[in-house]
Amino acid sequence: MVRVKICGITNWPDARAACDAGADALGFNFYAKSPRAIAPAEAWRIIRRLPPFVAPVGVFVNWAPRAVLSLADALRLSAVQLHGDESPRDVAACARHTFVIKTFRVKSGFHLAEFRRYAAASAFLLDAAHTGQFGGTGKTTDWALARRAARARLIILSGGLSPDNVAEAVRTVRPYAVDVASGVESRPGNKDPGKLREFLAEVSRASRTQR
């Protein structure tokens, strides 16, 4: 079964709607310039109310490892997602203490050999590249490249996913998980319960048919 992470959670009603729809993980974005940014204190008020099998994931952009780990410990995060230009050394430093998802913003010329430099990571998230933005662009990732990557790595597919295309994405790429933010929103930072339910239902349907 392909897992689902709903990213950019900013409030409890959205978190509850995502959990009710069947999400496996929720993403809390600590990148201040994002329209989905959340303060650590507010994230904690949400995380402490989550069901036991829904994983809270912190999204960080170019934080020092010590700061990442300090907040991860304080908020009891299940994993950290390093979404910026972190070095292999930074990833390894975090991975010694927690699960790390390393994001790659896929653009022309990206080589799968890049994964070897970040071998300490537990999984890799592939997002669409967009100048000046770290995720949430609504742009689609290169699915052909993602499919090749998913044959050997734990790949989380992101970038431009929505209820309209996620089933096709799952069947094409066969990822470990999918990640969505803007594709299930009514406006930036606010989720649409109907889109959440439809997205999870489409992932479930596609997962069953690919067995």
Secondary structure by P-SEA (a helix, b strand, c coil): cbbbbbcccccaaaaaaaaaacccbbbbbccccccccccaaaaaaaaaaccccbbbbbbbccccaaaaaaaaaaacccbbbbcccccaaaaaaaaacbbbbbbbbcccccccccccccccccbbbbbbbbcccccccccccaaaaaaaaacccbbbbbcccccccaaaaaaaccccbbbbccccccccccccaaaaaaaaaaaaaaaaaac
